[in-house]
Structure formats: structure tokens, C-alpha cells
Amino acid sequence: MVSGLNVAINVLLLGALYSLIAIGFTLIFGVGGVLNLSHGAIITVGAYTAHTVASATGSPALGAVAAAVGGGLFSVALYKGMIRKVRHNPVTVLILTLVVSIIVEQVMLIVFGSQALAVSGLISGRPEILGTRIGANRILVFGISWIIIGALFYFVNRTRTGKAIIATSMSEKGAALVGIDSEQIYTYTWIIAGVLAGLAGVFLASFQTAAPLMGRTPLLLSFAIVVVGGLGSIKGSVIGAYLISFLDQMTVTFVSTRLAGVSALVVLVAVLLVKPEGLYGRELVEE
């Protein structure tokens, strides 16, 4: 019999990870107005980078750092090499990022094979909290995720570069009039989104496994979360992540494990029909 406490803990822990998965996706939309369908592929790149480095060095921490760096480099290379030239054409960006996602999947299948690979957690152990055994790695991921989310909120709302990101998301022409280099801001945004996706990849793989097609579910989750929260809203992504996490855990726990992820699709359809702008509209951040 699963207790309400277990469900609450799972919602709390998974919500933080879901937030991290979705924020990079919504950040790119908030600033550039485009949907990055290669977001799941970058998560996959992060997971396999972590596996490769951790296997070579014996250090999961170095693997996580490598995942963040690898995700950031992959993302900025994608932007500089392809997206920058067509960023004012959302349909072209959709097609290009979808193609990149498929290519990454095929490369991973060729290089690593179809078998799922285990990725070590940052720490081991299962401490008891309120009478419930919880993986220490899950607790650490929760803490790191919220530190990153808090730091990102501070960066965007309180720093000069962060405020330039807000200005660019509101109006590229208006930002240019006050001396903001929009090209530089787009580059920063893609790097940040890539770093977040890379970290999300290693965290997700440490809960499950790394597999060539592992990025598809996070991409679907990201899309559902940002639609619920409001495309472009970081705060909305966090709230949407916890809403999706809650509904998913309730469905899996009390209905059927086979319906994992279905609740996200149901909510996505409902929001698109009833409130297409989501909970917090199009804003990038809110004070």
C-alpha cells in the first residue's frame, strides 16, 4: 500500500527535476520565440557525456560537470551553426531542430548501441526521512535543481545581463535601441538552456538509464509543462512542472503504471482548449 507521504515525496522530488528539464526549453522560446525540438536530444547528449566521462575517470561528479559543459557546447554550436541564420523563421527552426534530434538519436544508436546504460548517481545511500527510505541521489538532485532554479531567477531578475534578456524577450528592436546586442543575448540563452538540459540529462539518467531515445519523453514533458505554465514563463514552468508531477504520480500510483505520462497529454489538450496562453502567458519572468 503506497502512502500519501510517498506520493508527496515523489511529487516534490520529481517536480524539481521536471522544472529543470522544462526551463531551458521555455527560456529559448521566451527570448527567441522559437520551439527547440532538439531539447530532448541535448538531454540525451548530457546523459551519455556523463556516462562516458564517469566511466573513464570513476567520478560521477566529473561526469555531471562534463554533461553540463557538453550540453552547453552542443547547444551553442547548434545555434551558431544553424539556427542563427534562420531564427526569424519559426517553422524552419522547428524542422532543423527536429532533424538534429533524429540525427543525435541515430548517432547514439550507432556509437553506444540500443541497450540502455546505467549512469551512476552523484552519491549513494538511502537515508530514512519521516519513516520513508529515499535515495540520497534523489535528494541531492532535488537540492541542486532548486539551487540552479533560484540562481537562474536571481540572474534573470537582478543582473544587468538578465535584464537585457528580459528586454530582448519583450522586443528585439526596443532592446537594440537601448544598446543591447540581441545576438549576444541569444547566444547566452542557448548556452544556458544547453547547460540546464545537459544537467537534466545526467540527473534523469541517474534515476533511470541512458538510452538513445531517452530524450523523447522529456521533450514531451517540456512541451506540456511550458504550455500549462505559459510559453516563455520561467515561473510558469516551475508551477507547471509540479502540476504535471502531481497528476502523473497520482495516475501511476492509484490508476496504472502503464498510464505514466498520459496525464501530461490530457492536461496539455485541456489547456490548449480552455486557456491557450497558459497560466502566466508569454512573459519570460515575473517580479
N, C-alpha and C positions, 0 to 999 in steps of 0.2 A: 504494500500500500504506500503510495507516494504522498508525502505530507505537503501541506501548503507551504511550509518553510522551505522544502526542497525546490518547489516551483519558484518561489520568490527569489531564492538564491540564484537559480539558473537564469531567471529573467534579469536580475541585477548584473550578473557577470557577462551574459551574452549581449545585453544591451550596450555595454561599453565597447565590446568588440564590433558589434554591428555599426555603432556610431563611427568608429574609426574607419571601417570599410566604406561607409557612405560619404563621409565628409569630403574626401578628395574628389569624388565624383561630382558632388554639388558645388564645390569650390570652382571647378573648371567651368561649370555651367553658369555660375553666378558672375564670373568675370568675363568669360568669352562668349556666353550664350550658345554653347555647343554641347552636345552629349558625347562623352568619350566612351565608346563601346569597347575600347581596349583596356578599360579599367580592370576587368577581371583577369586579363592577360598579364597585367603588371603585378597583380596579386600572385599569380602563378609564378612569375619570374622571381618575386621575392621569396616564395617558399622554396623553390629549387636552388636559388642562390644560397639561402641559409643552410639547406641540406648539404650542398657541396662544400661550403666553407667549414661548417661544423664537422663534417666527416674528415676533412683534411687536417684540421687543427685540433679537433677534440674539444672545441669551445663553443657551446651553443650561443654564448653572448656575442662572440665574434661573428657567428652566423647571422644573428639578428642585426648587427651593425652592417654587415655586408648586404643583407636584404634591403635595408633602408637606402644604402648607397646605390645598390643595383637598381632598385625601383626608381629612384630619383634620376639616375643617369639614363635609364631606358625611356622614362617619360619625357625628359628634356630633349633627348635625341629624336624621339618621335615628333615632338613639336617643331624643333628646328629643322629637321629633315623633310617633314611632310606637311604638318598641319599649318605652320605659319603661312605658307603660300596660299592656302585656301580657307583660312579661318573665318572669312566673312561669308562662306557658303556652307551653312549647317548640314545640308544634305550630303555634300561631298565629304565633309568631316565624318559624318556617320558611316559612309561607305568605306572610307580609308581606315578608320579605326576598327571597323568590323573585319576588314581584310587582315589587318595586322593581328587581331585577336586569333583568327583562324590560323595564320602562319605560325604564331607562337605555339599554339596547341600542337601543330604538326611537327615543329622542331623539337618540342619536348618529348613527343612520342618517339621520334627517331633517335634522339640522344639518350633518353632515360628509359624508354620502353613504356608499355601500358600499365605495368604493375605499380601500385601505389607504394610510396616510400615513406618510412617513418621519419619524422623530424623531432629531435629531442626538445623537450621543454627547457626553459631557462633554468629552472630549479626543479627538484623532485620532492616527494613527500606528500602526505595527505593529513594536514592538521585537522583537529576537530573544533568546529565552531558551532555553538548552540546545539551541541549533540549531533551535528552532521559532519561527516567526513567530506572535505573539499580538497581538490588537488591544489597544491601550493602554486603550481604554474598558472592555474586559472586565476588565483587571487592576485598574483604578480602582474599578469596581463591586464586584469581589471585596473590595478593601480597605475600601471604605465599608461594605459589608454586614457584614463582620466587626467593624468598629468599632461599628456600631449594635447588633449582637448582643451584643458584650461589654458595651457600655454598658447594655443592657437587663438582662443578667444582674446587673450591679452594682446597678442601680437597684432591681430587684425583691428582691434578697437582702440589700442593705446599707443601704437608705434607709428612713426611717420610713414614707413613703407606700408603698414597695414591700412592706414587711412587712404593711402594712394590706391590700394587695391579696392577699397570701398568706392572711391571716386570713379575709378575706371569701370567698375561694375554698373554704376549708375549711368555714366555717359562717357564714352571714349573721347568724343570731341570736346566735351566740357573739361575732362581731365587734361587733355592736351593744351587747352587754353591757359591752364594754370601751371604749365611746365612739367606735367607728369609724362614720362616716357612709357606709353602704353605697351610697347614691345617688350620692354624690360619687365613690366608688371605681369604680362602674360607668361614670360619665361619663369619668373618666380612662382607663379601659380602652378604651372605644370611640374616644376621641381617639387614643390610642397606636396602636391597631390600624389606624385610618384613615390615620395618618401613614405607617406601615410599608407599607400597601397602596398608597398614592399613590406612594411612592418605588419600590416594586417595579414599579409600572406604567411609570414613565419608564425604569427600568433595562431592563425586559423589551422595551419598545418600541424602545429604542436598539439592542438586539440584532437585533430583527426589524422590525416596523412596528406602528403603531397602527391598530386596526380595531374596528368596533362590537362584534363578537362575541369580541374577544380575551380577555375575562375568563373564558370558559368553561373553557379548558384549565387556567389557574392555579387556578380553583376546584376542579376535579377533582384536580389535583396536591395542593392544600392538604388536601383531604379524605383522599386516600391517605396523605399524609405524616403527618398527625396521628393517623390510625388506627394506622399502623405504630408511630409513636413513643409513642402513648398520648394519648388525648384529654385536653387540659389541660396537658400536659408540654412546657415550652419546650425543655428539653434533649432530650427525645424527638423533638421536631420537627426539631431540627438533625441528629440522627443519622438520622432517617427521611428527611430531605431528601438526605443524602449517599448513603444506601442506594438511594433511588429514582433519583438522578442516575447512580449507578454502573450499575445494571441497565438504565436507559434508554440510556446511552451504549454499553454492550456490545451491546444489542439492535440499535440503529441502525447501529453500526459493523460488526458481524460477522454480522447476520442480514438486516435490511432496513430502510431508512429509512421504509417505509410502516408499520412497527410502532411508530413513535415514540409513547410514552405507553401502549402496551399493557401493558408490564411493570408499570407502576404499578397497573393494574387487576388484574393477576394477583396481585401481592403483596397488594393490598387484600383480595381474596377469600380468599387463603390465611390472612392474619392474622385476619380475621373468623371463619374456621372453626376455627383452631388456638388463637389467643391473642387473644380479642376485646378485652381490656383494653390490648393493645399492649405495647411494650417497657417502658414506665415508668408504666403505669397511669393514674390520674386526677389525680396531683399536678400542681400548677401549676409548681413549680420544685423542684429538689433541691439541697441544700447540697453 
